[in-house]
């Protein structure tokens, strides 16, 4: 039907017909259309019995009409159909609404090889429905054509919301002009798991005089994940993107800021990170960058090597900077970077007494020297054992296998080197080592004995005094304890496990460790006149299950993550972990400092609340940074910092660069209150550089909240920025929000934070900043274009296919019934050269009767997989320790009854193994188990099994493309069908007669 009308349209325009045709999928069935027609359709893999339409030579539409006019009836039919078509176009004239809960009037869906659903119910950005689309192969497209081309002088801007689903798509947005010529494409990459608003001027899309169509074309050359569109419109002005629908009624939550209540200066050093790269530091204007962690406890600045301790088989690992050492070491490069980005360097100096003796890749527990062990490295480090034999630690090793003894002069020489290379005071902050209360575990190859009260005091005095003697202006941080129990007890106490009668603490008057430590530092200053400790340095990792260093998790875990921040300050919050008592970390430490060593600052040099890949982690981090500023923390460093593409980076942007132009949160904390602290937080500060009032309002709840913010004596307007699920990639500027009678009433989106700036330097409303949600068009060099408007992949090139519905599920938990584990289930999520290592355990008894065995189970949560095909796959390999066990992988839906999948034999190298699950699998927990297969007496070697990239992928079979046909009046449709049939029949008869005459 459609192509008959198109042919009539071409006849009327005297357009030249193409010479050949190709098969495509129209209306879900195979039929024939012109191959060089400007719609640029592509072939389907198969089409049922196509009907071939053809012409001879380069016959124009007018010439064909003359031939067909020889048949009077055919001419009459053509004229009648043309009148109906033209009449229908008038009735169906298009407007600027392309999609809004349904395809807009006058717009037709001519998508090819793309599965389209105009009635999708989840996710939806605006209204009740959205459009879902999935590319089935490369270079295909979602194509909307209008019956009546629109003038770009009237419709000057294209706007739309797009949700990337699982993400990873590359999409070329292209306009088609009234002559069906493709215009300049504009490439976008939708944000995964969230909506992004794009507003693109027609002038950046080729600037055609008239717009006849719009294409969202696949731009990477292969099938891609489902994405979603909503509120796709052409309009003649640039309104701000739609915000959340205001909630009806009066505000339910109330916030208040007292602009006269100036409490204290907010230290910029609370916004620190560890090992941030230069791009991140530069964008954020990062105030502090930390060189820290387990490896730097044994870093040798002279040969640029570190020992990885139990993080990796106690191996010495040299950096690849060997030409001019010690100049140009990794530490030198780190400090030079911080100087370029104007970031304060926090440098950890070793106090443990040992450092790598050379650049050799040696290890603390050599297998060739100490015998086979329960675990071992691989490749270059295959001789490195884990220091355990049959579950018992090796205690006879020699520290000089890897290391050389050092003292405080080693640090003094390093400081002299740094001053020479980078200038005086290039490094201003020094940490006195890292987590000494864990040395007997992390560095037991050189320090097997647990650290007690006296040792850590003596080391702090020696090294702290040396640092101050070398640079009196240097700031020192100590003792860098790992967490909750180390605040009160030493490692000697922890090893004894006599928590009610701790021997080391009792020997020091029963005083909690950190309080005693502060007293000793105060006593040293009193006796010498020199302060050798400037910051009380501690680490804080929330102990609530599923929070620290873990993905966002389910809603219950996300809510727990947000509540866990109360442990930083709230005396009424009982920690929801094994701690089971109010922590009130910052007030507790401030009280200890005031009582034992006044004027000491508070540093939290490692913390992590998890979820960095998710908006929940971003909202939590915004809350944490606000708490640090409000509660008076002096220095803080996030461990395992987010990338520039992860949501949590936006929490740092909120305080360090909310507008992309370097604007920051204020530096003088103001009093602020909230009526519902579990739902909303407000952090307020005055920016001393321009006296602007800056606020960060955090909606921690999972619902939109209508709130009133009262600020007595404040009027005018607030420049407003917001981070929410509407755009997970960046903070959006919403414009100016009016302040009426000293108050703002606003609807705050669920899981969001909003930045308000009042006074000072406010962005002008007439010239908005470069929009984050509407990126600038790519340059010719940054986004290479295919050679034609719609290229096909070269037939001989095989591109890596993507799943048609790449729902990917990873392990969320695990249980080891027998055997031991190096790493955990998170090591199996991606291919990052960090696999999980499973090791068999051995029974006791006579050697001939010993048995080695292993049983380990992963838990994987499946969601919305009904009707999908599930494929399990993993990179897994077995390293035999002598008797070549094989390992059986099985699955279960109840955790009791398991079905076999495949066996991993003694393969010795990574092998990708896949197993398709039977149909009928549904939502719920799936258990994947691995067990050894040989438990006969004498089979006693502790074989090792490595597992990496363990995932389940869900695929759905593509369905036919839904195409909206041209609407005709109900009373003309039957006649139009008859006329069309007659036209096709007579046209074929004419062609057949011409062929017979030519033959």
N, C-alpha and C positions, 0 to 999 in steps of 0.2 A: 504493500500500500504506500508506504513512505517513499519508496524509490520511484513509483509511478508519478507521485506528486513532484518529486525532485526533477524528474525528466521534463515534465511540463514546465516547471519553473525555469529550467535551463533553456527550453525552447523559446520561452517568452523573452529571455535575456540574450538570445542568439549566441549562447556559449558553445564552445567546441566540446564535443564529446571525446572522452578518452578512447584509446584504441583497444585496451584490454581491461580485464576485470579480475579481481581476486575474491576468494571466498572469505567471508567474515561472519561473525555471529550477530545477527540482527533479530531482535525479538526472541532471542534464545534459540533460533533455528538457522540452519545454513541457507544462505541466499547469496546473490551476486551483487556487488557494487563496484564502482570504478576504482581501480587500484591507484590512480594518481589523483583522485578526487581530494580536495584540500582538507577533508576530515582526517586524512592520513590513517585510515584503519589498518589493522594488521591481521594476518592470517590466524585462524584458529587451527588447532592441530587436526581437526577432522570436522567435516560438514556433511550432513546427510543429503545426498543426491542433489547437488546444486543445479540450478537452472541457469544456463549461460546466455547472457545477453551480449550481442556483439554488433559492430557496425563494420563497414568496409571503408578503408581509406580514412582521410581526415575530414569526414563529413561534418559540417557545422549543424547547429540546431535548426537554422533556417532552411538549409538544404534538405535535411531530413523531413521537415514539415512539408516542403514542396512535393516530395515523393509520396508521403502518406496522404496528401490531399487528393491523390488520384482516387482515393476511396472516400466518397462523400460521407458515409456513415462514420468513418473513423475521424474525419475532420470535425464533425458535429460533436462527437464524444469528447474529443480533445478540448474543444472550446468550452463545453459544458463543465468538464472537470476543472479546467483552468479558472472559470468563473467561481466555482465552488471553493477552490483553493484560495483564490485571492480574497474571497469573502471571509473565509475562515481566518485568514491572517489578520484581517481587520478586527475581527471579533477577539482574537487571541493575542492582541498586541502586548508586547512584553513591557514590564516596568523594571525598576532596579532591584527588586527582591528576587534573588535567584533561588535561595532556599531559606525557609523560615517555618519549621515544622512540616513542610511539604515543599515540593518543587514549585517555584513561583509560576504564576500565570504567564503564558507565552513562552516559557522555557521548556526545552525538550532534552531528554537524556539520550545522548548518542555515544555513551561510554563504550569502550571496546576492551575485551579481555579483562574486565574489572568487575568484581562482584559488588553490587550497590544495593543498599537498603535505605530507603527514604523514611522508614518508620522505626528507626532504632530508638530504644527507650533508655539505654544506659551505656555510656555516660551521656548526659545532656547538659549543655551550658545555659541555654535560654529557652524558655517555653517547656514543651512536653516531649519533643522529639528532636533527634539529631540525625544526620546522614552518616552511615558507615560505608567505608569503601576498602576494598582489598585488591591490590594488583596481583594478577595471577602469573605474570611473567614480566620480562623487561620491556621498557619503553611504551607501555600501554597507558591508557588514560581515562580519567573521569572527565567527561566532556558534556558541557551544557551549551546548547545552541538556541538562539532566539529567533522567533519568526520575524520580528521587526528590529533591525539593528538600532542601537541606542547611540545618541550623539555624545561624544566624550566631552563636549562643552557643557552638557547638562549633567552627565554622570562622570565626574572627574576622579573618583576614588573608589577603589575596591577594598572592602572590609570583610573579614571573616574570622571566626574562632576555629581553631584546629586543635585536636587532642591526638597525641601520637600513639596512644595505646601502649604497646610494649616498646615503641620507639624504633629508631634506626632507619627511618625512611629518608629518602632524598626525593623531593618533589619539585617539579618545575611548573610554576604558575605562568600560564601563557594566555594572552587574549587573541581572539580571531577577529579580523576586521569584516566589513560588510561583503568584501569579495572573497572571503574565506582564506585570507592570507594569514599565516602564523606570524605573530609579533615577537619581540624580544622576550625571552623567558626570564623569570625571576625565581631563583632557587631558594627553597626553604627546607629546614630540617625540624620537623615538629618535636616538641618536648614530650618525652615519655611520661605517662601517668599524670598528665595535667593539661589544662587548656591554655593556649596562647592566642592572643588577639593580634592579627596582622591588619595593618591599614596601609595600602600601597597606592600611591598616586598613579593614575593612568599614564602620566608622563614617564613613569619609570617602567612601564610595561609596553613600550613601543609607541605610545601616544597615537593610536589610530584615530582617524576622524570619526569613525563609527565602530561600535562594538557589536559584533555578530555572534560571538561565542566566548566561552571561557573553558580552559583545560587545566586540570591538575594532573600533570603527566609524570609517570614514574621516571626517575632520572638517574638511576644507578645501573640499570641493565639486568635486573633480576626481580623475582617476586618479593613482595614486601608485606610487612605486618599490617593488619587492619588499622585504619585511622578514622577519625570522626570529624565532621564539619558541622558547624552550626552558624545561623545568622549570617549567611553569605549574601552580601548586598553590594550594589553599585549606588553611589550617592554623590551629591554635588558639593558637599562640604566635609569637614573633618571633625565630627563630634568625638568626644572622649569615648573610649571603650565602655560598654555597659558594665555597671558594677552590680553587686549582689542586690536582689530585689529588697527594698527596705521592708523591714518588718512592721506590721500594723501596730497601732496602739502606742502606749507610753513606754519610755525606757524601762528596762528591768534591772539594769546594772548601773552603778554610779561610781565614777572616778573623781578624784579631787587632787589638784596640785596647788601647793602654797608657794608662790613665786618669791615670797619674802623669806622662806625658811631655807637658807643656804647652810648646808651641813658640813661638807668637806670637799676637798679637791679629789676628783677622780683621776687616778693614775692611768696614763695611756698604756702602761706596760701590762695591764690586765688583758689586753687583746692579742696576746702572743701565740705563736705556733712553734712546733718543732720541725726543723729541716724544711721549711717552706722554700720552694724554688723561686727564682728571680721574677718570673712573670706574675706569680701570685703575690709576692711581696710588693712589687711595683704597683699593681692594680689596687691593692688594699691600703697602700701606704702603711704596711705592716710595721708596728712600732717595736716589736721584739721577735727575734728568731733564735731558737734554742738549739745548741749542739749538745745532745744528751741521749740517755738510754743505756742499755746494758753494754753495748759494744764499746762505748767511749770510756767505760771504767778501765779498759785496757787498750787505750789508743796510744800509739807511739808516734809523736809528731816528727821524730827524726827520720823514721823509715816509712811513715805514712801507712801503717798497718794497725789492725785492731784484732782482738780475739773475740769471737762471737759467743763464747761461753756456752751455756746449755741451750742457747737459741739455735746453734748449729754445731753440735759435736765438738765444742771447745776448740774450734779451728782458728788458726791465724789466717786472716784474709787481707792481703795487701791491696791498696787502691792503685789504680792505673795512672799514677803520677810519679814516675821514677826517674825522669831525666835530670832534674836539678835539685833533688831533695837535699836538705829539708825545705828549701824554697819551692813553693808551688804545690804543697801538700793539699790534701782534701780540706784540712782545717784552714789553710791559707785561702783557698778558693772560697770557702764558706764566708770567711770574714770579709774578703774583698767584695763579694756579692752584697753583703749587708751594708757595706759602706756606700755602694752604688745606690741602694734603695733607701738609705738613711734609716736602717733598722738597727736597733740595739742588739748586740751579740751577747747572748748568755752562754758562756763556755763552761762545760763541765771538765774539771781537772781530776786526774786519777789520784786516789789516796790508798788504793789497795796494796801497793808495794810491788807490783809486777806489771811488766809491759812486754809486748812481742819483741823477741831478741833480734829478729831480722825479718826479711820479706819472704822467707820460705813459707810455703803453705803446709805447715805442720799442725799437729793437733795434740791436745792434752792427754788423750787416752788412745795411743796408737795400738791398733789391733796386732800389728806385727810384733810389737813389743810386749803388750799386756794380754794378748790372746783374744779369742772371739768374744764378742759382747752382745748384749741384748738388742742393740740397734747400731746402725752404721750409716755413714754418709755415702755419697755416690760420686762417680766421676773422679775428679782430682782429689776429692776427699774420701775416697772409698776406704782408706786405711784409718779413718777417724771413727772411733767407737763412742758410744754414749756413756761410757764409764760404769756400766752395770753388767754384772755377770750373774745370770740366774736370779735376777732381781736384787742382788746385793751390790752396794757400791764398791768400786775399786778404791783402795786407800793407800796403795803403795806407789802411786805414780810420782814422777819427779817433775816439779814445776818448771825446771830448766829445759824440759823437752821443748817448750814453746817460748819461754819467757826469761827475762832478765830482771833482777831486783832493782828497784828505784826508790828514791826518797824525795823529800820536798825540793831538793836542788834541781830535780828533773823538771818540776813545774816552774821554778824560778828561771831556768834557762829558756823554757818555752816562752815565758812572758817577755824576756829580753829579745828573743827572736821576733815575736809579734810586734813589739815596739819598733824594731828595726825595719821590718817589712811593711808595716801598715801605718806607722806613726804612733806617737804616744797617745795613750787612752783609746786606741782603736777598739779594745775590748774593755768594757767597764764593769761587767757583771760576771762573777765566777761562782759556779756551784761546786761545793766540796763533795765531789763524787756523786754516785747514784745508787740509791736503795741499798745501803750497807747492811741492813738487817736481813737481806736475802743473799749475801755473798756466799754463805755456806751451801747454797743451792745453785745459784746462777754461775758462780765462779769457784766451785768447790775443787777444781783441779789445782788452784793455787791458794785458796783460802777455805779449807774444809771445815774449820772450826767456826761456830756461830759467834757473831760480834756481841760484845757486852757493853754495858754502860761506859766503863773506863776506857775501852779501846776507841770508841767513837769520839769521846771527849779528847783523848790524847791526840788522835789524828787531826781533829778539827783545830786544836791549838797549834800544832806544828805547821800545818799547811795554811791555816788562816793567817797566822803571824807572818809566814813567808810571803804570802800574797800582799799583805799590807806593807811589809817592809820594801817590797819591790815597787809597789804602786800604792801610796797612801790613799789615793782617791778611789781605789777599786772598791766595789761593792761585793760582799761575800754572802753566799746562801748556804745554809746547812740545817739539819743533817740529811735532807733528802730522803726521809723515810717513806716506805711504800704505801702504807695505809693504816687502817683503824687500829689493829693490835699493836703496831709499831709506835703509835702515839704514846702508849702506856707501858709497853714492855720491850725488853731487848730480845735479840735473837736467842740468847741463852735461855731466857724465860720461855720463849716459844718452843724451843726444842725439848725443854723439860715437860711441856704440856701441863704444868702445875699452875693453872690459872688462878686458883684460890690461894696458892702458897708459892708465888714466883720467887725462885731463889735469888736471882740477880736484883730484882726490884727490892726485895726484903733487905739485901745487903747494902742498899742505898737509902735506907730510912723509909722504905715503902712508898717513895715518891714516884709518881708516873714519869716515864722516861723523858718526855719532852719538857716537862716542868723542871726536872733535875738538870737537863741539858742547858736550859735557859739560865738556871742558877749558876752553873759552872762557867758559862760564858760571861755572866755579869761579874763573877768573882775574878775572872782573868782580867777584865777591864779595870776593876777596882785596884788590882795589885800592880798592873803594868801601865795603866793610863791609856791603853790602846784597845779600841773596840775591834774585835776580829770577826764578829758576826753581825751582819746588817739585816738579813732576812731569816725568819724562821721558815725553812723550806720543807714542805710536805707534799705528798701525792695523795689524790683522792679519786678512787674509782667506786662508783655506787655498787653495792653488793646485791641489789635487788635482782632476781633472776631475769635474764633476757635483756638487760639494759646495757651494761658497759661493753663497748667495742663490738656490739652485735647489730645486725640489721633491725629495722624498725619493728618487725613482728606484727602480731595481730593487734586489734584495738585494745584489748586488756593490757598488753605489754606497753603499747604507746601511752595509755593513760598512766600506767605505773611509772614510765620514764619521766613524764611531766611531774608527777607527784614527788619523785625521788629528788628533785631539785630543792625541795623544802629541807632536806638534810643539811643544806649549806647554811641555814639561818634560823629555822623555825623550832623553838623549844617545845612546841606542842605536837610536833610530828615525830611519831615513833617509827624508826627506820624499818621498812618492810623487808627485812632480810634476817640472816642469822644474828645480826647485831642487835636487833629488837630493842632498841633504846633510842631516845632522842640524841642525835649527834650534834645538831646546831654548830656546825664546824667552825664558821668564822667567829661568832660570838665566843665560843669556847676558847679558841686560840687567842683571841684578843684579851680575854680574861686571864689566861695563863701568862701572856706577855706583860700585862699591866702588873700582875702580882710578882713576877720573877725577873723580868728584864725589860723595863719600859723603853719605849721608842724603837724597839725591834719591829721591823715590818713583816707582813705576812705574804708569803709566796706559795702558790699552788702550782708547782712546775710540771705536774702531769695530772690530767683529768680527762675523762671521756664519758659522755652519757649515751653514746651509740646513735644509731639511726641516721648517720650522716648522709645516706643516699636517699632520704625520704623527707617530706615536709615536716613530719613529726620531729625528726632530729633537728631541723632548722628552727622550728618554734622552740624546742627545748633549749637549743644553744642561745637563741635570743634572750630567753629567760635567764639563763646562767650568766651571760655577760652583763645583763642588767643588774642581777643580784651582786655580782662582783663589784660593780661600781657603787651601788647603793650601800652595801655592807662595809665598804672600805678596804677591800683586798688591794694589795699594793702591786702584785705581779702575778700573772697567771699564764699558763701555757697549755694549749690543747695538744694532746698526743694523738697521732694518727689524723692529721688535718685533712679536710675535704679538698677535692680538686675544684678547679674553677667551674666545673660543670655540674657539681653536686649541690643539691638544695641547701645544705648547711652553710655553704660559703656565704649565702645571703644574710645570715645572721651577723657575720662579721662586716658585710657591706653596710648593714643597718647602722652600725656604730662608727665605721671608718670611712665609708664612701657611698652613702646612700643614693646620691644622684649621678654617680659616674664622673663627677667633676671634683672629687676630693673633699666634699663637705662631710663633716663629722658630727657626731653626737657631742653634747656639751661636756665641759670638764669641771663644773661645779655642781655637785649633787643637790637636788631640791627635795623637800618633803612631798610625798605623794601617797594617797591611800586608795583602796578599792573596797567596794562593798561585798564582792564575791571573789576572794583571793584564789579559790580553786579554779575559777573560770577566767578571770581577767587580771593582768598585772599592768601597772603603769610605772615607768621609770622616767624621771624628769631631771633635767640638768640645764644650767645656763652656760652658753658658749661664751667664754670670756673674750674671745677675739672680736666678736661683734654684738655681744649681749643678746643674742637670739635665745629664745626659749625652745629647747628641743625635748621631744617626748617620744618614747617608744611604748606603744600599747600592745600587749601580747594577748591574743585570744587563745587560750589553751584548750578550750572546749571543742567538741565535735559538732557544734551547732552555731549558726549565725546568732549574734547577740546585738540587740539594740541597747546602746549605752549612752549615758550622758557624762561628759567630761567637764567639770566645773573648774574654772581658773579665775578666782576673784580678781577684779581689776584689769583683766586682759580682754581686749577687744580687737576687732579687725578681722583677719583671716589667717588661716594656717596653711602653709604649703604642705601638701599631703602626698606621702609615698606609701606603698603597701606591697607586702609580699604575701601571696596566698596561692591556693590551688589554681587560680586563674592563669598564672604564669609561673611555672616552677623554675624557669631559667634565670629570672632576674627580678629586681624590685621595680615596680611600675610607679610612675608619677601619675597621681589622680587629679592634680590641679589644686586650686585654692578652695578651702573649706571655710565658710563664714563662721565667725564667732558671734553669737547673739547673747547679750546680757551676761557676758563672761562665761559662756558655756557652748560646747559643741555637742550635738546629738547626731550619732552616726550608727550605722549598722556595720558591725565588724564581722568579716567572714570567718567561718569555722577554721581552726588551725591556721592562724595568720598572725602577722605583726604589722603594725601601722606606725609610720614615722610622721610626726607633726612638727613643723618648724614655724615659729611665730616670731616676727621681727627679724632683725639682722638682715642678711642677704637672702631675699626670696626670689626664686626664679620667676621671670616675667611670664605673664599669661599669654602675651601676644606671640612670643617666639618660644615654643616649648623646646626643651632639650632633645637631643637625639633620642628618639624613642627606642626603648629596649624591646618592646613588643612588636615594633615595625622596623626591622633591621634594614640598613641601607642595602641597595642592590649590590651583588658581588661584582668585583672587577673582572675584566676579561681574563686576567692571569690567575685569579683565585678560584674561578669555577669554569674550567674548560667546557665549551659547548660541543655537543656532537656535530658531525659534519652537516647534517640536514636537520630539518625541524623535528622530525621524528625518526631517528635512526634505528635500524635494527641491529642487534648484535651480529658480529661476523659468525656465519654458521660453523666455522671450524673452532671458534673460541668457546670453551665451556666455562661459564661463569658459575661460581659457587651458589647453589640454590639455597634460598631461605624457605623455611616452612610457611605454608599458606596461613597458618595460625600459630605463630611461634610463642605459644604459652609455655614458659619454661619454669619448671619447679625444681627447687634445690632442697637439700636436707635442712631441716629446722631443729633437729635434735638427734641424739644417738645414745646408745647404751653398749658398753663393753661387758659381756657376760664372762668371757675368759680371754686372756691375753692382755697386752699393754698397747697403748696408743701414744704416738708422738705427733702432736698437733691435735686438731679437732675437726668436726664436720665442716666448719667454714672453709677449711683448706681444700675442700672438694668442690667448691662452687664454681671456680673458674680455672682456666688453664694459665697459671701464673708461676709455674716452676716451684710451687710450694704444696706438694701432695701431702695427704695424710698417710702416716706410716702405721700399719698394724703389725704387731709382733706376737708370735705365739708365746705361750708360757709353758713351763715344763713342770711335771710332777717331781716329787722327791723320791727317794728310794734307791735301790740298786740300779746302776746304769742300764742293765739289760731290761729292766722293768719300767724305766721312765718313759713318759709319753708327753709329747708336745701337742698343744691344742689351742684353738682360737674360735671365738664366736663374737661377732660384732654386728649390731643392727643400727641402721639409720632410719629416722622417721621423716617422711615427706608429706606435706599437706597439699592435697589436690583440690583445686577450686574450679567449678564450672567446666567440667570435662565431659558431661553427658553427651554422647554422640560423637565424641572425638576419638581419634586413633592416638594411642599413647606409645611412645618409644622411649625405652630406658637405654642409656648409654653411659659409658665411663671409660676413662683412660686408666688401665690398671695393669700392674706387672708384679711378678713374683721374683724375689731374690732368694735362692735356696742357700741354706747354711749347711747342706750336706746330705739331706735325705729327700729333697725334692717333693715336698708336699704339694698337692693341688688344693684349690679353694673353690667351693661351690657358692655361687650367688643365687639367692632365692627371693621371692617376694610374697607378701601376705597382706590381706586387707584387715585382718583381725589381730595380728601379732602372735598368733598361735599356730595356725595352719599355713604352711609355706609351700610354694610351688617353685620348682627348680627353673632357673633361667639359663645359666651357662657356667662353665668351669674355667678357671684361670690356672693354667699349668705353669711349669717352671720356665717362663719365657725370657726373663732377664731384662727385657726392655719394654718401654711403654707400648701398649697395644690398645687401640680403640675397639671396644666390644659393644654391640647393640643388641637389644632384645625387644621385639614388639609385644606389647601386652594384648591379651585377648579383648575382644569387644565387650562392652557392658560395664567397664570401669566407671565409677562415678566419684562425686565429691567425697572427701574424707581423708583419713590418715592411711598412707601406704607404708609398709615396712619392708625395707630391703636388708637382707641378712647375708653375711658371708661366714662360712665355717670351713675348717680344714677337713680333708677327706681321709686322712690316714692317722688313726689313733692306736696303732698296734704297738705293743711293747718294743722298745728299742728305737722307735721313731721319735727321737727326743730333741733334735735340733730345733732351735727357735727360728723358723723361717719367717721371712718378712714379706708383707704384701703392701704395695703402694697403690693408693687410689686418688685419682684427680679428676676434675670435671665430671663429677657424678651428677647427672641431670635427667629429668623426665621432660620430654617435649610433647605437647598436644597438637595434633594436626586435624583439620577438618577438610573433608572433600569439597572442592569448590562447587558452588551451585550456579545455575544459569543466571546471566546478567538480567536484571529487571530493567526494562526499557519502557518509559512512558510514551505511549503513542500520541499522535496528534489528535486532539479532541475535535470532533465534528458534531454538529447538531444532531440530535437523535433522529430527526425526521429525514435527514439527508444521508445518514450513514448507509442504510441498505442500498439506496440508489447508487451511491458512490462506489460501493463494492461491485455492483453489477457493471457499472460503466468501466471500472478499472479492469475487471475480468475481460470485458469486451475489447478494451484497448490493448491489453497484452495479447489476446488471441489474434486480433487483426494485425498487430505489429509483427508478430511471428509469421503470420501468413505472408505479409508483404516481403519480409526478409527471405522466407523460403522461396517465394516466386522469383525474387532477384537471383538467388543462387542457381535455381534451375535454368533460368535464362542464360546465365553466364556459363553454365556447364554445357 
